[in-house]
Amino acid sequence: MPIVDFRLRPPIPGLLALDVPYGRAGRWLPTRLGVQFPRSAEERSLELLFAEMAEAGIATGVIPGRTVPPGIANEEITGFVREHPDRFVGVAGIDLANRKQSVAEVERAIGELAMRGISIEPGFQSPPLEVDDPSVYPVYERAEQLGVPVLLTMSLFLGPDIGWCQRNTAKLDRVAGDFRRLNLVLCHASWPYVETAIGLALKRPNVYLSPDLYVIDMPFAESFGRALNGFLQDQFLFATAYPLRPLKETVDAFSALGLSDSILEKALTHNARRLLKL
């Protein structure tokens, strides 16, 4: 089956310049977890990445934008996607510092750059924002009007302390209720507050979970498996978080979780294609 990797950051200049995922901070987590940095990432080689994608059965990689300084321009992501339209789709990074500029960039990214969604990181803003901050609501509203998903990076590394993730996962209940036609994707699935995230997805069908590296050999991973065998099967998005995990190893480990073929197809392919209108 043609797998969609919902979080794959290729070694292109704008991403290579970021401390996460390619700098010292990006390498810290794989080292901490005992995971090997992929050869293609070590050598910063697109050719090796394409070979690793083919070996893993990954047909499409979703590239999320990022505005945390120095950030990566949405134009760079779009330019790369246009060079490799059969391998990648782009999601625009949106800086939330200025309300009018944020909404304008959403419109430009979707309308002019043909990106497939938007990515926001309220916890990485300076100062950090809450996900239900009134200044963010116009961004949610415009994305809902345009029919594109909003990706939110949600994990223990966001915000001024670990409590930000727990508090804001709960607050997304209100956001999802206020924008019922807007699909929200929790990248990293609010790890370690997995139960709250799963409960949110149960209550709100417009909330998707993408735990990426946290679903393999990590505490609480079994909770995702139980939910996947039930209500979460249509709201789960597979991702490797490359280069934080190697592609084939992650695909193989996920495929060995004991899920049925039909659920695997949803998690690995169908849910992402439906959400991104591929």
ABEGO torsion letter per residue (X at the ends): XBBBBABBBBBBAAAAABAOAABAAAAAAAAAAGBBBBAAAAAGBAAAAAAAAAAAGBABBBBBBBABOAEBBAAAAAAAAAABAAABBBBBBBBAABAAAAAAAAAAAAAAAGBAEBBBBAAABOBBBBAABAAAAAAAAAAAAAGBBBBBBBBAABEABAAAAAAAAAAAAAAAAABAABBBBBBGGGOABAAAAAAAAAABAABBBBAEAAABGBBGAAAAAAAAABAAAAABBBBAGOAABBAAAAAAAAAAAGBBAAAAAAAAAAAAAAAAGX
